[in-house]
Structures are given as C-alpha cells and as structure tokens.
C-alpha cells in the first residue's frame, strides 16, 4: 500500500513534467518524481530501478546547477553512465536488471539537451525500457498507469509544440 502511494505521487509529478516550458522547472519535477519512484521500487524490492532512480535524482541536482561548466562536462556525463551500468551489475537479478540502467542512460542524454522539446522526445526510449522492466519485474499497477500518463503527457506536449511552431510560422490560423 505504501509503495503505491509513492508510485501515485511519482505519477502526479509526471503530469507536470511535460507541460513545463522551462528547463529548470522540468528538472525540479523530475527530481521529485525520481525520489518518489526510488521509494516505490525500494518498497517493491525492485532494487535495480531503485538504484537507477537514486542516481537520476543526483543527476537532476547536478544538471539543475547553474554552473554550466560543471554540469555540462563530458567527464561528469561519462561518470553518470558508469554509475548506471554499475547499478545494474550490483543489483543484478537477471537480464531485465539492465533496463532501468538503459532507461536512465537515455534520460541522461535527454537532460544534456538544452531545448525542452528535443529533451522530451529523447525520453521515449527511456519510457520503453521502463515499460519492459515493469512488465517483467515489478508488476505494479501504479507504474503502468504512470507510464500511460507520462506517454500521454509527452504526446500532448509534442503536439502542442508543433501547433505553436506552425502558428509562429503563420501556417495555422486562429479560428
């Protein structure tokens, strides 16, 4: 029951992540979401996903940092990739333990991108890896619902961005 509360809290954050227009706001919601997912997975005994989400929370904190020289450095990026790989090895319960790390690696690439629209698009492979892991390992209803909401929010956001882009170019007229 407690795991589900954390799962639904993470889902609540998902509703806001993809509607954010500013990078800092998007990262702040993602940080809270990752902390909620960490607790959710911990309580379910899904330690590969828990470890990846804790590393993600650290990543968001670093990327939120205004010191671009540090947060945008290639060695730091490589260090996060290494941490994700190590988390899969250290929490190994089978081949599917690799999927949370892969999901987080895709997210790490996405959060290095400055443009929010492109950042949101890069989250799709991450969501796919999460789906595979959740189907095979955690079997939590809140995770499936959360993934559906995340993908719906992402789709809405991308469609809104495309409409806005066409309006800016004068291709769509107001009715």
Short mmCIF file of the C-alpha atoms (twelve columns), coordinates in Angstrom:
data_MODEL
# 
_entry.id   MODEL 
# 
loop_
_atom_site.group_PDB 
_atom_site.id 
_atom_site.type_symbol 
_atom_site.label_atom_id 
_atom_site.label_alt_id 
_atom_site.label_comp_id 
_atom_site.label_asym_id 
_atom_site.label_seq_id 
_atom_site.Cartn_x 
_atom_site.Cartn_y 
_atom_site.Cartn_z 
_atom_site.pdbx_PDB_model_num 
ATOM 1   C CA . UNK A 1   0.000   0.000   0.000   1 
ATOM 2   C CA . UNK A 2   2.770   2.472   0.926   1 
ATOM 3   C CA . UNK A 3   4.630   1.603   -2.285  1 
ATOM 4   C CA . UNK A 4   1.522   2.539   -4.260  1 
ATOM 5   C CA . UNK A 5   1.297   5.921   -2.508  1 
ATOM 6   C CA . UNK A 6   4.841   6.728   -3.634  1 
ATOM 7   C CA . UNK A 7   4.032   5.409   -7.113  1 
ATOM 8   C CA . UNK A 8   0.965   7.615   -7.427  1 
ATOM 9   C CA . UNK A 9   2.966   10.602  -6.128  1 
ATOM 10  C CA . UNK A 10  5.502   9.995   -8.899  1 
ATOM 11  C CA . UNK A 11  2.632   9.807   -11.382 1 
ATOM 12  C CA . UNK A 12  1.407   13.181  -10.119 1 
ATOM 13  C CA . UNK A 13  4.813   14.656  -10.915 1 
ATOM 14  C CA . UNK A 14  4.627   13.097  -14.392 1 
ATOM 15  C CA . UNK A 15  1.553   15.161  -15.114 1 
ATOM 16  C CA . UNK A 16  3.570   18.327  -14.654 1 
ATOM 17  C CA . UNK A 17  6.946   17.380  -16.150 1 
ATOM 18  C CA . UNK A 18  5.987   17.517  -19.815 1 
ATOM 19  C CA . UNK A 19  3.903   20.658  -19.516 1 
ATOM 20  C CA . UNK A 20  6.890   22.668  -18.277 1 
ATOM 21  C CA . UNK A 21  8.272   25.171  -20.720 1 
ATOM 22  C CA . UNK A 22  11.426  25.969  -18.765 1 
ATOM 23  C CA . UNK A 23  14.246  23.505  -18.289 1 
ATOM 24  C CA . UNK A 24  14.729  24.249  -14.565 1 
ATOM 25  C CA . UNK A 25  11.079  23.614  -13.796 1 
ATOM 26  C CA . UNK A 26  11.153  20.373  -15.774 1 
ATOM 27  C CA . UNK A 27  14.242  19.207  -13.871 1 
ATOM 28  C CA . UNK A 28  12.753  20.105  -10.477 1 
ATOM 29  C CA . UNK A 29  9.643   17.991  -11.119 1 
ATOM 30  C CA . UNK A 30  11.820  15.183  -12.480 1 
ATOM 31  C CA . UNK A 31  13.908  15.241  -9.285  1 
ATOM 32  C CA . UNK A 32  10.846  14.839  -7.060  1 
ATOM 33  C CA . UNK A 33  9.486   12.167  -9.394  1 
ATOM 34  C CA . UNK A 34  12.735  10.156  -9.220  1 
ATOM 35  C CA . UNK A 35  12.780  10.297  -5.427  1 
ATOM 36  C CA . UNK A 36  9.192   9.023   -5.306  1 
ATOM 37  C CA . UNK A 37  9.975   6.222   -7.775  1 
ATOM 38  C CA . UNK A 38  13.038  5.285   -5.694  1 
ATOM 39  C CA . UNK A 39  10.888  4.735   -2.628  1 
ATOM 40  C CA . UNK A 40  8.245   2.947   -4.681  1 
ATOM 41  C CA . UNK A 41  10.744  0.483   -6.145  1 
ATOM 42  C CA . UNK A 42  12.550  0.027   -2.818  1 
ATOM 43  C CA . UNK A 43  9.296   -0.983  -1.153  1 
ATOM 44  C CA . UNK A 44  8.578   -3.413  -4.015  1 
ATOM 45  C CA . UNK A 45  12.068  -4.942  -3.784  1 
ATOM 46  C CA . UNK A 46  12.907  -3.821  -7.334  1 
ATOM 47  C CA . UNK A 47  16.404  -2.672  -6.436  1 
ATOM 48  C CA . UNK A 48  17.759  -2.117  -9.966  1 
ATOM 49  C CA . UNK A 49  15.100  0.514   -10.596 1 
ATOM 50  C CA . UNK A 50  15.531  1.985   -7.119  1 
ATOM 51  C CA . UNK A 51  19.286  2.420   -7.631  1 
ATOM 52  C CA . UNK A 52  18.841  3.967   -11.083 1 
ATOM 53  C CA . UNK A 53  16.271  6.431   -9.769  1 
ATOM 54  C CA . UNK A 54  18.542  7.493   -6.902  1 
ATOM 55  C CA . UNK A 55  21.346  8.126   -9.383  1 
ATOM 56  C CA . UNK A 56  18.840  10.040  -11.540 1 
ATOM 57  C CA . UNK A 57  17.929  12.245  -8.574  1 
ATOM 58  C CA . UNK A 58  21.615  13.058  -8.176  1 
ATOM 59  C CA . UNK A 59  21.842  13.737  -11.910 1 
ATOM 60  C CA . UNK A 60  18.928  16.192  -11.832 1 
ATOM 61  C CA . UNK A 61  20.508  18.006  -8.909  1 
ATOM 62  C CA . UNK A 62  23.769  18.395  -10.844 1 
ATOM 63  C CA . UNK A 63  22.059  19.404  -14.110 1 
ATOM 64  C CA . UNK A 64  19.909  21.907  -12.261 1 
ATOM 65  C CA . UNK A 65  23.134  23.530  -11.111 1 
ATOM 66  C CA . UNK A 66  23.645  26.885  -12.750 1 
ATOM 67  C CA . UNK A 67  27.383  26.228  -13.120 1 
ATOM 68  C CA . UNK A 68  27.242  25.071  -16.735 1 
ATOM 69  C CA . UNK A 69  30.961  24.312  -16.801 1 
ATOM 70  C CA . UNK A 70  30.487  21.556  -14.217 1 
ATOM 71  C CA . UNK A 71  27.023  20.309  -15.122 1 
ATOM 72  C CA . UNK A 72  27.781  20.112  -18.864 1 
ATOM 73  C CA . UNK A 73  31.178  18.432  -18.573 1 
ATOM 74  C CA . UNK A 74  31.821  15.263  -20.562 1 
ATOM 75  C CA . UNK A 75  33.621  13.519  -17.633 1 
ATOM 76  C CA . UNK A 76  30.573  14.041  -15.407 1 
ATOM 77  C CA . UNK A 77  28.310  12.704  -18.155 1 
ATOM 78  C CA . UNK A 78  30.530  9.631   -18.503 1 
ATOM 79  C CA . UNK A 79  30.558  9.180   -14.718 1 
ATOM 80  C CA . UNK A 80  26.750  9.055   -14.616 1 
ATOM 81  C CA . UNK A 81  26.726  6.473   -17.434 1 
ATOM 82  C CA . UNK A 82  29.251  4.416   -15.448 1 
ATOM 83  C CA . UNK A 83  27.159  4.684   -12.266 1 
ATOM 84  C CA . UNK A 84  24.078  3.442   -14.112 1 
ATOM 85  C CA . UNK A 85  25.999  0.467   -15.517 1 
ATOM 86  C CA . UNK A 86  27.392  -0.326  -12.068 1 
ATOM 87  C CA . UNK A 87  23.926  -0.093  -10.520 1 
ATOM 88  C CA . UNK A 88  22.686  -2.780  -12.927 1 
ATOM 89  C CA . UNK A 89  25.631  -5.027  -12.057 1 
ATOM 90  C CA . UNK A 90  25.361  -4.516  -8.297  1 
ATOM 91  C CA . UNK A 91  21.590  -5.134  -8.203  1 
ATOM 92  C CA . UNK A 92  21.576  -7.918  -10.807 1 
ATOM 93  C CA . UNK A 93  18.606  -10.302 -10.600 1 
ATOM 94  C CA . UNK A 94  18.603  -11.327 -14.241 1 
ATOM 95  C CA . UNK A 95  18.800  -9.858  -17.723 1 
ATOM 96  C CA . UNK A 96  15.956  -7.429  -17.080 1 
ATOM 97  C CA . UNK A 97  18.054  -5.678  -14.427 1 
ATOM 98  C CA . UNK A 98  19.762  -3.859  -17.304 1 
ATOM 99  C CA . UNK A 99  16.592  -1.997  -18.357 1 
ATOM 100 C CA . UNK A 100 16.440  0.581   -15.534 1 
ATOM 101 C CA . UNK A 101 20.078  1.479   -16.264 1 
ATOM 102 C CA . UNK A 102 19.356  1.763   -20.003 1 
ATOM 103 C CA . UNK A 103 16.305  3.894   -19.275 1 
ATOM 104 C CA . UNK A 104 18.387  6.185   -17.101 1 
ATOM 105 C CA . UNK A 105 21.145  6.445   -19.691 1 
ATOM 106 C CA . UNK A 106 18.594  7.629   -22.275 1 
ATOM 107 C CA . UNK A 107 17.281  10.153  -19.742 1 
ATOM 108 C CA . UNK A 108 20.805  11.355  -19.012 1 
ATOM 109 C CA . UNK A 109 21.356  12.006  -22.702 1 
ATOM 110 C CA . UNK A 110 17.997  13.814  -22.839 1 
ATOM 111 C CA . UNK A 111 18.756  16.089  -19.903 1 
ATOM 112 C CA . UNK A 112 22.012  17.242  -21.503 1 
ATOM 113 C CA . UNK A 113 19.947  18.693  -24.334 1 
ATOM 114 C CA . UNK A 114 19.118  22.354  -23.798 1 
ATOM 115 C CA . UNK A 115 15.965  22.521  -25.915 1 
ATOM 116 C CA . UNK A 116 12.958  21.244  -23.902 1 
ATOM 117 C CA . UNK A 117 11.152  19.938  -26.987 1 
ATOM 118 C CA . UNK A 118 14.075  17.717  -28.016 1 
ATOM 119 C CA . UNK A 119 14.620  16.751  -24.389 1 
ATOM 120 C CA . UNK A 120 11.024  15.498  -24.175 1 
ATOM 121 C CA . UNK A 121 11.402  13.475  -27.373 1 
ATOM 122 C CA . UNK A 122 14.512  11.696  -26.084 1 
ATOM 123 C CA . UNK A 123 12.506  10.406  -23.121 1 
ATOM 124 C CA . UNK A 124 10.583  7.966   -25.356 1 
ATOM 125 C CA . UNK A 125 13.260  5.229   -25.437 1 
ATOM 126 C CA . UNK A 126 13.622  5.700   -21.695 1 
ATOM 127 C CA . UNK A 127 9.908   5.071   -21.197 1 
ATOM 128 C CA . UNK A 128 10.103  1.975   -23.391 1 
ATOM 129 C CA . UNK A 129 12.905  0.493   -21.246 1 
ATOM 130 C CA . UNK A 130 10.924  1.266   -18.107 1 
ATOM 131 C CA . UNK A 131 7.880   -0.463  -19.559 1 
ATOM 132 C CA . UNK A 132 9.869   -3.624  -20.320 1 
ATOM 133 C CA . UNK A 133 11.298  -3.700  -16.798 1 
ATOM 134 C CA . UNK A 134 7.947   -3.100  -15.138 1 
ATOM 135 C CA . UNK A 135 6.183   -5.773  -17.164 1 
ATOM 136 C CA . UNK A 136 8.799   -8.368  -16.265 1 
ATOM 137 C CA . UNK A 137 9.771   -7.400  -12.744 1 
ATOM 138 C CA . UNK A 138 7.642   -5.122  -10.635 1 
ATOM 139 C CA . UNK A 139 4.057   -5.779  -11.774 1 
ATOM 140 C CA . UNK A 140 2.819   -2.637  -10.061 1 
ATOM 141 C CA . UNK A 141 -0.434  -1.141  -11.282 1 
ATOM 142 C CA . UNK A 142 0.680   2.400   -10.459 1 
ATOM 143 C CA . UNK A 143 3.748   2.005   -12.669 1 
ATOM 144 C CA . UNK A 144 1.642   1.049   -15.700 1 
ATOM 145 C CA . UNK A 145 -0.742  3.917   -15.071 1 
ATOM 146 C CA . UNK A 146 2.224   6.264   -14.587 1 
ATOM 147 C CA . UNK A 147 3.772   5.188   -17.856 1 
ATOM 148 C CA . UNK A 148 0.492   5.765   -19.695 1 
ATOM 149 C CA . UNK A 149 0.186   9.232   -18.178 1 
ATOM 150 C CA . UNK A 150 3.816   10.031  -18.999 1 
ATOM 151 C CA . UNK A 151 3.432   8.974   -22.626 1 
ATOM 152 C CA . UNK A 152 0.122   10.846  -22.898 1 
ATOM 153 C CA . UNK A 153 1.681   13.985  -21.430 1 
ATOM 154 C CA . UNK A 154 4.647   13.689  -23.760 1 
ATOM 155 C CA . UNK A 155 2.377   13.246  -26.779 1 
ATOM 156 C CA . UNK A 156 0.252   16.244  -25.747 1 
ATOM 157 C CA . UNK A 157 3.364   18.345  -25.209 1 
ATOM 158 C CA . UNK A 158 4.878   17.457  -28.587 1 
ATOM 159 C CA . UNK A 159 1.596   18.117  -30.415 1 
ATOM 160 C CA . UNK A 160 1.236   21.465  -28.602 1 
ATOM 161 C CA . UNK A 161 4.795   22.387  -29.546 1 
ATOM 162 C CA . UNK A 162 4.163   21.504  -33.200 1 
ATOM 163 C CA . UNK A 163 0.964   23.595  -33.279 1 
ATOM 164 C CA . UNK A 164 2.767   26.506  -31.611 1 
ATOM 165 C CA . UNK A 165 5.625   26.201  -34.093 1 
ATOM 166 C CA . UNK A 166 3.176   26.290  -37.017 1 
ATOM 167 C CA . UNK A 167 1.380   29.292  -35.505 1 
ATOM 168 C CA . UNK A 168 4.697   31.084  -35.146 1 
ATOM 169 C CA . UNK A 169 5.373   30.425  -38.835 1 
ATOM 170 C CA . UNK A 170 1.856   31.559  -39.799 1 
ATOM 171 C CA . UNK A 171 0.835   28.094  -41.064 1 
ATOM 172 C CA . UNK A 172 -2.139  27.768  -38.654 1 
ATOM 173 C CA . UNK A 173 -4.872  30.360  -38.418 1 
ATOM 174 C CA . UNK A 174 -6.854  31.039  -35.264 1 
ATOM 175 C CA . UNK A 175 -10.480 30.020  -35.608 1 
# 
